[in-house]
Amino acid sequence: MKSYPRGVYIHIPFCKYICSYCDFNKFYIQRQPVDKYIDCLIKEIESMENIQNVETIYIGGGTPSALSDEQLHRLLTALRNKIPQQLREFTFEANPEDLVDSRVALVKGYGVDRISMGVQTFNNELLKILGRGHVADDVDMAIANCKKHGIEDINVDLMFSLPKQTMDDLYDSMKKVAEYNISHISCYSLILEQKTKLYNQVRDKKVTLPSNETEEKMYNEVINFLTENGYEQYEISNFARPGHESIHNSSYWKNIEYYGLGAGAHGYIDGVRYANQGALKFYIDSMLEKGHARREENTVTSKERIEEEMFLGLRLLEGVDLDIFEEKYGRRAEEIFKGVIDKNIREGYLEIEGNKLRLTRKGLFYGNDVFSEFLLD
């Protein structure tokens, strides 16, 4: 049976400042052709087909809140003209300092009902090291404005294993977030990416990161603290009040098709995974000359679908439903991946409970190592 995309991801690649750790597709907004980019993005929005089943929109970046009010009005008007139906979730990413009263009112007027903000830490010294543009007090303002305008689904991103970060720093940040009584927290370990300022600083021994042992201890404390404070861990890095899990992001882990629009965006439509041109000039030129911005397409093979079902599904704490897997692919996962599953159960990284294969508490920290073993030769 043919499936239709249920989500739309829109990438805004502009930032008012570049964080020292970030390797996403992003550009410093000054002197960039932002209006021309919005024109092309609107053209890409209008070219979408089969959007009747779309139930989530996610505007990410970069920094969507770096756009001006006028640019946001143009983008959101085109988006809601194309997708006017009632959505299950409409998420807008923002930096805390951008969430002034008028900005929250603007996005709420177009149906945004979930705000995701990059807080990372409440230690102002660490925020400077990370190159963030806000201070801890900006988060108070941002959350107050979201609640004032009736946006109750608020996600805060926190990071651990940061340079100079102590366990007390991490506790202070988690306590502060818990006091806000918000619905969702994403908590990630810092990943040191090449071609970032922070990578160069660590390489040149100007900055030191916590050890792997400290990182694992911090992750365990994150899980303990947030679950004790009413959040359920439903994915490796994500914690939610019951019923407030991210619908859009969960669709990725459940391998549901979605549109990806904008420079560097990835999408999955009609069994084809695709990637758009990443460079602004290439994206704009491709949209103007060809009417699309795809730089590569890959028809997902049955082997790749099986692999994806495992390593995406295992990110969720509920794990992979082995009976549903058999219905989809005609074979048991325990048969296809017998050696991998047996080995990881033996080593304490995986467990089977009922009809679910899932990561153990120990396996959560080593998830990427486990996932890589589910690639078929």
Secondary structure, DSSP 8 states (H G I E B T S, - for coil): ------EEEEEE-EESS--TT--SS-EE-TT--HHHHHHHHHHHHHT----TT--EEEEEES-GGGS-HHHHHHHHHHHHHH--S--SEEEEEE-GGG--HHHHHHHHHTT--EEEEEEE-S-HHHHHHHT-S--HHHHHHHHHHHHHTT--EEEEEEEES-TT--HHHHHHHHHHHHHHT-SEEEEEE----TTSHHHHHHHTTSS----HHHHHHHHHHHHHHHHHTT-EEEETTEEESTT---HHHHHHHTT--EEEESTT-EEEETTEEEEE--SHHHHHHHHHHHS--EEEEEE--HHHHHHHHHHHHTTBTT-EEHHHHHHHHSS-HHHHTHHHHHHHHHTTSEEEETTEEEE-HHHHHTHHHHHHTT---
